[in-house]
Amino acid sequence: MLGNRKDNRCNETSKVTIMPLHLSLQRFASQSMRWLGRLLSSDHSFYCSANSSKLCLPICLLSLFSGTVQAAGSYYDGDFPTSTTSFTQATLTIGGMLRDVLIYRPAGVVSPPVLVLFTGTGGTLAYSLLDELGREEIRSFADREGVVVVAPMPRLMTLGDWDNHSAGYYYWETATQEGIDSPVSSDANSNPDLVFVQAIMDEAMRAYGANPDRVYFNGFSNGAFFSYFAAAVLHSRVAGFAETGGGLVLSKTTYGDPPCQPTPTAGIIGVVRSCSVSGWTPQTCVSSGAVPRPIAPSAVGAVPPGFLQANDDDDVVPFAHTCNLANALTGKTDFIARVVHSGGKHIWDAGFLQNSWDFMKSKSRSNVPLNQVVEFYNTNLDSYFITANADEATAIDGGSAGAGWIRTGYTFKSGGPTAVCRFYGSFVPGPNSHFYTVNAGECQGLKAAQFPANDPRRLTVKSWNFESLDFLSTPPTSGICPSGTVPVYRAYNDGFARGVDSNHRITSSPTALQEAVTRGWTNEGVVMCSPI
């Protein structure tokens, strides 16, 4: 049982079941009757609620099929080419929007890694980063390294943003409004470009059997900012990232406010130096009150390993931004930061692709150290909460989440092939609680059912809202965990029936589970599997 995903049409006692949906609109049209049979027999469930249980099944099924097309995640149409002899165009349709990619897949590679190359501002099918670098050179690189290379194209935007863009340019979205203080568009379920990237990863795995533990991002200029941004937001699915001509902007705009162009120490073309040797200090290109762009490392749960490079003579994106990103990543992830005297200003350095790949290709999601998932209990709310984010746990210890939170002493390990979806209700109208699921059907069902950010029902109707992919785990099979893992249980406080905020206790301890059940909570069984 999933708690109280509620809207104003169906009550919680009427259950609708869904299957994991990674299927296209065309496939839906041709297979809808067979789907209905699978939907109604699936084990994956969510709840829709409200005033008329008679209307629950048809209305919620209708909203599921019509709304999930526009929701984020894996709902896309289109296919990658089975084989390629050069870079080949493909189109994915996501929420009615056509998104173009250029793909090269080396022949004969089993379970290949995937490298997504993000072009800079203005990139189109006619001319992009691939053409700047040379398509044959990239194809040769892909053959040599046995990696699928995907070059997606940005959208034509109707607004400008903090990155010195105006309306009418093709670029990657890292903000939702025009202006230097516009909100960051970091919701992986609503930012169309983040949805696009997820569809690329999913389709590469479907079409090529790509290795989900070896997906890497790389980019130049605006594509560099987006490479880091997407890797940070989608960190549970990305093994490493690289960027050149980007970084972390701690001034009011990319150019700086006031304009900043740090003067590097003298260099010879091709010489590689550290940030400090190049003349950077932590105060360089930093403006008081500036919002970190595209996103501060501290604002996300984790950042994959990164290869950062900048040209000391770059006259478009000062190299200090890359150094500021490196400074912010210190102690948070494995990375390399280097400054090159290119002699070409705002360009992709000739050796960057191979050097960055040599760093990234040894990284894999499977060799990321396991983290502890820590349980908290609120003595005032009778509510449990878990987090795998050490910074978040420390902040809760310090009172950042309010009074009454204490550690229970129970933990379990994060690790496995599947990201755990984290949802939050709201303080008002609620539920003032979090929900976690490793079940793809539950996750996508809740994503599809949640209200859009600007929907006024968010202010009056209790609902679950997707927050992030929080940690990694292994889904059980018919309630059984594979060898090398231990079961993680879920207990539900029956909050909907009791008229209080729904809350779940998620624990690997049978003792902790039984303690909740003894107090009247419902044992929902094994919901994920933690590494031993």
N, C-alpha and C positions, 0 to 999 in steps of 0.2 A: 504494500500500500504506500501511496506517495504523499499522504498529507492532504493539504487543502488548496490545490490549484483551483481557484474559484473565478467564475464570471457571473453575469447577471441573468443567465438563462437556464442553467442546469444545476441540480443539487448534488452534493458530494456522495450521496448514496447511490447515484447512478454511475456506474463505472464504464468507461470506454477504453478498449484496448487497442494498442498500436504496435506495429512492428518497426524496427529500425529503418528509417527512410533515407536511402541514398539512391534515389531513383529519379529518372527524368520525367518531364511532363509528357513526352511522347510515350514513354513506357507506361506512364499512368493511364493515358488514354486507351492504350491497347490492352492493358492488363487489369483494368479497374475491378472487374467482377472477381477475378482470382484474388486480388488484393483484399477485397472485402472479406472473403473467406479466411484469409490469413490474419487479417486484423482482428476478426471476432474470435479467433482461436489462439491469439498470441498471449504470451505470459507477461508482456511488457505493458504496464498500465499507468494511466494518470487519471486525475479526477477533474470533472467540470461540475460546476455547482450553481445553484441558486433557486429560482422560484418554481419551476415546473419540471418535475422529473420525467413527464411524458415526452417533453421536447428534447431531452438531453441527448439521446443517441443520434437522431438525425441532425440536429443543429451542430453538435460538436464534431461529428464526422464531416459535415459540410465545411466548418471552419478549419478543420484539420487539412482537408484537401485543397481548399482555396487559399488558406492563409499561409501554409508552409512554403508555398512557392516564393513568397516575398520575404519570408523569415530568413535569418541567416543560417549558416551552417552548410550542410552538404546537399541542398536542394538545387540542382543544376541540370541543364540539358546540354547535350553535345558530347562528342567523343574525340579523344586524341588519335592521331593516325597510328595504325599498327606498326608500320615501318616507314623509315625516312631515308632518303639518300642525301638530302640537304635540309636546310631549315624549312619546315613545312607549316603552313598556317592552319590553325584550328580555331573554332569559336565555341565558347561556352555561353549558355544563356542562363542568367541568374536573376530571378525576380523580374523577368521581362527585359532585362538589359543584356545586350550582346557584348561580350568581352573577347577580344582577340589575343591570341598567343602565337608565338613562333616556337617550334619544337624541333630538336634534333635528338634522335634516339640511336645510339650506337648499336650495331647488329651483334647478336650473339651474347649479350650480357644478361645474366640471370640475376634477378633481384637487385637492379641497379640503384645506386644513389641518385638523388635528384638535386640539381643546382638551379635555383631560380634567379635569373639576372634581371634586376630592376633598372630600366633606362631612366635617364634624367628628364627634366622638363621638356615638353615638346616632342617626346618620342612617339612615333607612329609606325605602322607597318611599312610605310615607304622609307623611313629612315629612323633608326633607333641606335641604341648602344651596340647592337650586333654589327651594324654597318660601320660605326665608328671604330670598332675593334677589328672588323674583318670577319665576315661569316665563315670563310674557309679556315681561318686561323682558329676560330672557336670550334668548328667542326673537328678539326685535327686534334684540338685539346680534348674534346669529348671522346673521340675514338681512343686516344692515348690513355685517358684516365678511366674509361668505361663508365661515364656519367651521363645521364639524361640532362640536357640543358633546355630549360624552358624560359622564354623571354616574353613576359606578359606586357601588354600595352596599357598605359594609364588612360583615364577618362578625360573627356572634354569637360572642364569644370565651369560652373556658372558663378562661382565666387572666387575671390582671391583669398590668400591666407598669410600667415606669419612669414612664410618662406619667400617673400618678395614676389608673389604671384598676383596676377590680376585675372579677372574673369575672362574666359575665352581661351585659356591655355590648357594643354594636356599635362596633368601632373597627378601625383599620388596624394590621397586625402589623409592628412594628419590633424585636421581641425574641421569643425562643423560650421563655422561662420567666418566671414571675412573680418580681418583685423588681427592685430598682434596679440590680443588677449582672448581670442576666441577659444571655446572649450576644445579639449583634445578629443578626437573621435576614436577612442580606444575600445569601444564595445565591439568585440569580435563577432557579435551576432547582428550588428546593424551597420557598421561601416562597410559600404559596398566593396571597397578594395580589400579589406581583410577577409570578407566572405569569398571574394574572387580567389585569393591566395589559398584559402582552405579548399576550395573546389579544385584548384590546380593540383594540390597534394593528393586529394582523394582520387581524382581521375588518373593521375600518374600511377597510383597504386592499383587501380582497377585495370587500366589498359596495359601496363608494363610489369605488374608485380613488383613495383618499386619498393625498396626497403624503407619502411616507415621510421626506422631508427636513424636513417641517414638522409635527411632532408636539410639543405643548406640554402641560405640566402646571400646574395651579393648585389651591390648596387653602386652607382656613381651619381654624385650631385643630389638632386631631389630623390633619385633612386637610392642613394646612400642613406639619406635620412629615413626613407621608408624601409630599407633593409633592416636597419637597427630597430625601428619602430615595430615592424611586423614580427621580428624575431622575439622582441621583448614581450609583446602582447600574446603571441602564440607560442610562448617558450616551451610548453609541454610537448610540442610537436616538432621542434626545430633543434637540430644537433649543433649548429654553429652558424655564424653570420660573418660577413665581411662588408666593409664600406670604405669608400675613398671619396674625398670631396664632400663629406657630410659632417657628422658629429652630433654634439649636444649644444644647442644654442642657449646661452645664459644671458644674452643681451636681448634687446627688444626686437630685433630682426636679424636675419642672416648676415646682413652687412654690418650689423652692430649699431648701437645707439648710445653715444655718438658712434659714427663709423669707426671701426677698428681694423687695422691691418698691422698685426704685430711684425716688427722688423726682425727677421731671422739673422742669426749669425752667418757669416760668409760660408758658402758651401760650394762644392763642386758637383756638377750635374751627375746624378745617380748615387750620390752619397746618402746613406741612410743614418739618421740620428734619432735620439730620443727627444721627447718634448722639451725637457729641461735644457738639454744641450742646445736645442734649436732656439732658445730664448723665451720659452713660454714659462709663465708662472700661474698659480691658481687664480690670480686676479685679472688675467688677460681676457679681454672681451667679455667681461661680466658687468651687467648693469643692475643697479638696485631695483628690486621689485619685479624683475623680469620673470616670466613663467618659463621653466625649462621646456625646450622644444626639441624634438617632437614629443618626448616623454621622459621624465626623470627615471633612472633605474630604481630609485627607491619607491616609485609608484606601482611597480609590478612585483609579483612574487619571486621571480627569478629572471636571469638573463643568460642565454646560451653563450658558450665561448665565442669570442669575437676577434677578428683581425682588423685593426684600424690603421688607415694610412692617409696621409695628407701631404700635399705639396707646399713647401714653405713659401713659394712665390704665387700661390693661388690668389688671384685678385677678385674672385667671385665669392668663394666661401673660405674665409680665413682659416688657416690651419689650427688656430687656437680652439676652434669648435671640436675638432677631433681630440685634441689634448684635454679639453674639458670633459668629454665623454670618457676618456681613459681614466681621468681622475675620479669621476663618479662611479666607475666600475671597479675601482680598486677594492679588493676584499670581497667583491660580490660574485665574480666569475673569473675564469681563465681567459686572458686576452694578451694580444701583442699590439703595441702602439708604436708607430714609426713615422718619422717625418722625412720626406725625400726632397732633395733639390732637383726638381724636374727640368727646369728651364722652359717649361711650356705653359706655366700658370694653371688654369683650370682644366686639367686633362687627366685621363686615366693613364697612369704610368705603365710603361711597356711590360714590366715584370710582375705587375700586381696580380693578374689573374692566377698565374701559376703559384706565386708565393702565398697568396691567400688560400688557395686550394690545398697546398701542402700542409698548411696549418689546420684547415677545417677537416680534411678527409679522415684524419685519425680520430675525430670526435664522433661519438655515437650516443644517442639517448640511452642505450643499454649500459654504457660505462659511466653514466653520471652517478655520483655517490648517492646512496639512499638517504633520505631525510626522515626525520621523525614527525609523525602526525601527533600533535599534542592535544589532549582533551582539557577543556575548561568547564566549570559549572558555576552558574550564577545563583547565589543563595537567595537573592531577592525575587528572581523570576522563575525559579525551579526550571532552569533551561540549560541545555548543554550546547557546546560549540567546539569545533575542532579546527585546527590550522596546521599546515605544513610549512608555513612561512615563519622563519625564526624571528624576523623583524616584527611581524604582527604579534607573535606571542610575547615578545619582550614589551611591546607597546601596551598590550592588555595587562601585563604584570604591573605596568606603571600607571594604570588607571585610564588609559585612552578610551576604553569602551564603556566607561562608567563604573559605578560602584558594584561590589558584590561578586566580581569574577575571581575565581581561584582555580589553580591547577588541581585536577583530581589525582594526578600521579600516573594515570593510564596513558600509554602511547602505543602506536603501532607504526610500522615502517611504510614509507612511500616507495613505490617501485613497481614496474610492470609495463605491459604494452599499451594500456588504455588510459587516457586522461579522465580524471574525475570532474564532472561538471558541478559547479557551485552556484547555488541560487540563494537570493535573499528576498524576503518580502518587503517590508518597509516598517518604519517606526509607527506611522499612521498611514493607512488604516491597518497595516499588518499583512501577514504575520511578522512580528518582530523576532525573526528566527531565520536560520540558514538551513538549506537542504542540500545534500550531496548525493550524487548517483554516478556509478560507472556504467550503468545500463544505457546503451545508445538510444534505445526506444524511449525510455523515460526522459532522457536529456532532450532529445529532439522534440518530443511531445510537449514538454514544458516550454521550450523555446518558441514553438509554433503557437502555443496558446497564450503567451504573455501579451499584455497590451503594449502597443508602441509607446515610445517615450513621451510623446505629446498627447496621448489619449487621456482625457479627463477622468476616465474610470480608474486610473491609477490612484487617484486621490480619494476614492470612495469604496472601491471593491478590493478585498484582500486578494493577493495574487503572488505567485513566485516570479522573480525576475533574474535572468541569467547574469551572473557576475564575472565568472572566469573559469578557465580550466585550472583546477587548483593543485592537484598532485596526481601521481600515477598509481594505478593499481591493476589487478587482474579480475575480470568478471568471472563469477562462478558458473559452472555448468550444472543446471538442475540442482542448485544448492550445494554442489560439491566443488571444493577447491583443488587445483592441481598440486602435484608434489612440489615441495620447495616453498609452499605458501601456507598460511594459516587463515582460517575464516575470520571475517569481520562481520559482526552482527549489527542489526538495526532494530531499535525499539521505538515505538511511537506512543506519544502521550494521549492519543485520541482527543487532541485539542479541539477539532471541529465539533465533535459531539458534545464536548464539555463546555463549549463557548469560550475557550481560551486560545491563545496563540498555539498553533501546531508546533511541536518540537520533536526532534529525533535524537536519540542517543546512538552514536556509531562507535563501536568498540570491538576490539579483538579479545576482550576478557569475558569469559562466560560468567565469572563472578559479578562483574559490573552489569552485564546484561540481566542477570537474575535479580540484582538489586532493583533495577528499574521495573521489571515485571512484577516483583513483589509489591511495588507501590501502585500497581494498576496499569502500567504501560503494556502495550501490545508487542509481543515478540514478532518481528517481521522476517526473522530468519537471516540467512547468510546473504549479504548484498555485495561483497567484494572480497578479494583475497590479497593478503599482505605478505611480502617476502618474509621468510624466517630470519 
